[in-house]
Amino acid sequence: MTHDLEADDWSNEETAAYEAAIEALNGAVGAYSARIAAEAKDVPDAAVIEAARAAQGRLAKERERLRPADREQIAEARARYARLAREIPAGTRMTDPAEHTTRPGDR
């Protein structure tokens, strides 16, 4: 993934913040995985599984859009995805994570 990023000299602070944002996003992906695993029962809810898999796909695309040098985007992503990762297991969030995405130009 990092091989696709633009060549740049990032500060240690930018690198750490970027890694923290990636970890938060990966935590949300993992929370959706846990929801999928929770459906491994006699009568799984196919809609829950489908929604979680779709959300994981959208989050993977969002991960590709993160730019280490965009401090505001990274800070927003870190907070947003940490919150999302907490909400998913609690059952409070199974909606489209697109409302949580940070796109270039979003401020």
C-alpha positions as CSV (number, residue, x, y, z in Angstrom):
1,M,0.0,0.0,0.0
2,T,2.7,2.5,0.9
3,H,4.4,1.9,-2.4
4,D,1.5,3.7,-4.1
5,L,2.0,6.9,-2.0
6,E,3.6,9.9,-3.5
7,A,7.3,10.3,-2.7
8,D,7.7,12.8,0.1
9,D,9.7,13.3,3.2
10,W,7.3,12.9,6.1
11,S,8.1,14.0,9.5
12,N,8.0,11.5,12.3
13,E,4.9,13.1,13.6
14,E,3.1,12.8,10.2
15,T,4.2,9.2,9.9
16,A,2.9,8.3,13.4
17,A,-0.4,10.1,12.8
18,Y,-0.8,8.3,9.4
19,E,-0.1,4.9,11.0
20,A,-2.6,5.7,13.8
21,A,-5.2,6.6,11.2
22,I,-4.6,3.3,9.3
23,E,-4.8,1.4,12.6
24,A,-8.1,3.1,13.4
25,L,-9.5,2.3,10.0
26,N,-8.2,-1.3,10.2
27,G,-10.0,-1.5,13.6
28,A,-13.3,-0.6,11.9
29,V,-12.6,-3.3,9.2
30,G,-12.0,-5.8,12.0
31,A,-15.1,-4.8,13.8
32,Y,-17.1,-5.6,10.7
33,S,-15.3,-8.9,10.5
34,A,-16.5,-9.6,14.1
35,R,-20.1,-8.8,13.0
36,I,-19.7,-11.3,10.1
37,A,-18.3,-13.9,12.5
38,A,-21.2,-13.3,14.9
39,E,-23.6,-14.3,12.1
40,A,-22.0,-17.8,12.0
41,K,-25.1,-19.4,13.4
42,D,-27.9,-21.7,12.4
43,V,-29.8,-18.9,10.7
44,P,-27.4,-16.1,9.8
45,D,-28.8,-12.7,8.7
46,A,-27.6,-12.4,5.1
47,A,-28.3,-8.7,5.1
48,V,-26.0,-8.1,8.0
49,I,-23.2,-10.1,6.4
50,E,-23.7,-8.3,3.0
51,A,-23.7,-4.9,4.6
52,A,-20.6,-5.6,6.6
53,R,-18.7,-6.9,3.6
54,A,-19.7,-3.9,1.6
55,A,-18.6,-1.6,4.4
56,Q,-15.2,-3.4,4.5
57,G,-14.8,-2.8,0.8
58,R,-15.6,0.9,1.1
59,L,-13.2,1.2,4.0
60,A,-10.4,-0.4,1.9
61,K,-11.0,2.3,-0.7
62,E,-10.9,5.0,1.9
63,R,-7.6,3.6,3.2
64,E,-6.1,4.1,-0.3
65,R,-7.2,7.8,-0.3
66,L,-5.5,8.7,2.9
67,R,-2.5,11.0,2.4
68,P,0.1,11.2,5.2
69,A,0.9,14.9,4.5
70,D,-2.7,16.0,4.8
71,R,-2.8,16.5,8.6
72,E,-6.4,17.5,8.8
73,Q,-7.6,14.5,6.7
74,I,-5.5,12.1,8.9
75,A,-6.7,13.6,12.2
76,E,-10.4,13.4,11.0
77,A,-9.9,9.8,9.7
78,R,-8.3,8.7,13.0
79,A,-11.1,10.1,15.1
80,R,-13.9,9.0,12.8
81,Y,-12.7,5.4,12.4
82,A,-11.8,4.9,16.0
83,R,-15.4,6.0,16.8
84,L,-16.8,3.7,14.1
85,A,-14.8,0.7,15.4
86,R,-16.3,1.3,18.9
87,E,-19.9,1.6,17.5
88,I,-19.9,-1.5,15.3
89,P,-19.5,-4.2,18.0
90,A,-22.1,-2.4,20.2
91,G,-24.6,-2.8,17.4
92,T,-25.1,0.9,17.1
93,R,-23.5,1.1,13.7
94,M,-24.3,-1.2,10.8
95,T,-25.1,1.6,8.3
96,D,-23.0,2.8,5.4
97,P,-19.5,3.8,6.7
98,A,-19.5,6.3,3.8
99,E,-20.9,8.8,6.2
100,H,-17.6,8.4,8.0
101,T,-15.3,8.7,5.0
102,T,-12.8,11.5,4.5
103,R,-12.2,12.3,0.9
104,P,-9.5,14.6,-0.4
105,G,-10.9,18.1,-0.2
106,D,-13.3,17.3,2.7
107,R,-12.6,19.6,5.6
